[in-house]
Amino acid sequence: MERAVPILPVDDLAQARRFYVDTLGFAVRFAWSPDGAAGLLGVQRGGLVLTLDCPMLGHGRHACAALEVDDADRYHAEWSARVSAIRPPRDEDWGARTFDLQDPFGNTLFVIDPAAPA
């Protein structure tokens, strides 16, 4: 299987684990840290897979990952009860239903339901 896995920069692996695993319901796929502070954390929720990199030197900051889901409203209801969304779900002119939220490190999660009616 081939797929792309977004790598998001984070400043604190423990805080990233709390946000993605404890708050958003992702599971840990792998964790690596030589010193308990810097390292990598792979997370997955169903088909959604992300790698969190601390301190991610040389790759830029404030990334955006598109998360394609089967029901944007369901994810919004679940996640907005735990964290503030940047904006509520809306129907896009290009035929999807989307909303955004931001992680504690300034990365945007752009949630897309491509099957939503246009």
Legacy VTK file of the C-alpha trace (Angstrom):
# vtk DataFile Version 3.0
C-alpha trace
ASCII
DATASET POLYDATA
POINTS 118 float
0.000 0.000 0.000
1.192 3.497 -0.781
0.089 6.563 1.141
1.324 9.946 2.257
1.706 10.590 5.984
1.845 14.242 7.060
4.630 15.129 9.484
3.685 17.939 11.840
6.169 19.963 13.909
5.587 20.003 17.659
7.462 21.586 20.554
6.643 19.055 23.269
6.052 15.337 22.687
4.162 14.864 25.969
1.797 17.723 25.133
1.395 16.365 21.585
0.485 12.934 22.991
-2.107 14.492 25.322
-3.677 16.486 22.465
-3.725 13.834 19.735
-4.214 10.686 21.836
-6.078 11.795 24.972
-8.109 14.622 23.409
-8.684 13.646 19.760
-8.719 9.873 20.250
-5.756 8.843 18.105
-3.780 5.718 19.085
-0.002 5.611 19.298
1.551 3.707 16.362
5.138 4.304 17.476
7.087 6.550 19.818
10.801 7.303 19.800
12.640 9.717 22.034
16.304 9.458 22.972
15.938 11.953 25.821
12.237 12.104 26.705
11.794 15.514 25.086
12.808 15.385 21.416
11.781 12.604 19.061
8.931 11.227 16.982
5.386 10.142 17.770
3.302 8.285 15.197
-0.455 8.369 15.741
-3.412 6.798 13.957
-7.191 6.934 14.122
-8.733 4.592 11.590
-7.231 5.593 8.258
-5.925 8.925 9.596
-2.174 8.701 10.170
0.154 11.483 11.376
3.743 11.697 12.520
4.584 14.343 15.129
8.198 15.513 15.096
9.931 17.393 17.912
11.699 19.709 17.224
11.468 19.125 13.417
14.454 21.256 12.525
14.763 22.359 8.925
11.267 21.394 7.780
9.307 24.571 8.484
6.660 25.354 11.075
2.893 25.786 11.266
1.928 23.018 8.894
-1.524 22.038 7.677
-2.725 18.447 7.351
-5.910 17.528 5.521
-7.810 14.727 7.258
-10.349 13.071 4.973
-13.236 11.622 7.003
-16.615 10.065 6.281
-18.643 12.494 8.426
-17.236 15.954 9.160
-20.175 16.849 11.395
-19.607 13.802 13.608
-15.902 14.624 14.015
-16.730 18.268 14.685
-19.263 17.328 17.367
-16.762 15.027 19.075
-13.667 17.206 18.822
-15.246 20.637 19.416
-16.508 19.330 22.763
-12.831 18.983 23.738
-11.006 21.745 21.814
-12.018 24.953 20.073
-12.490 24.652 16.339
-11.224 27.489 14.150
-14.545 27.392 12.319
-17.625 25.163 12.281
-18.436 22.792 9.413
-19.491 24.380 6.160
-20.399 23.208 2.683
-17.696 24.210 0.199
-18.431 25.345 -3.350
-16.152 22.560 -4.583
-18.419 19.878 -3.138
-17.163 18.949 0.324
-18.021 19.710 3.943
-15.076 20.998 5.973
-13.959 22.474 9.281
-10.627 23.439 10.811
-9.024 23.123 14.191
-5.553 23.948 15.439
-3.209 21.923 17.613
-1.289 23.508 20.515
1.718 24.075 18.219
-0.032 26.175 15.549
-0.621 23.364 13.043
-3.988 23.361 11.301
-6.051 20.188 10.904
-8.303 20.720 7.866
-11.063 18.115 8.163
-12.738 17.210 4.868
-15.849 15.132 4.175
-15.563 14.796 0.373
-18.900 12.995 0.063
-20.905 15.884 1.472
-23.524 17.336 -0.887
-22.441 20.382 -2.867
LINES 1 119
118 0 1 2 3 4 5 6 7 8 9 10 11 12 13 14 15 16 17 18 19 20 21 22 23 24 25 26 27 28 29 30 31 32 33 34 35 36 37 38 39 40 41 42 43 44 45 46 47 48 49 50 51 52 53 54 55 56 57 58 59 60 61 62 63 64 65 66 67 68 69 70 71 72 73 74 75 76 77 78 79 80 81 82 83 84 85 86 87 88 89 90 91 92 93 94 95 96 97 98 99 100 101 102 103 104 105 106 107 108 109 110 111 112 113 114 115 116 117
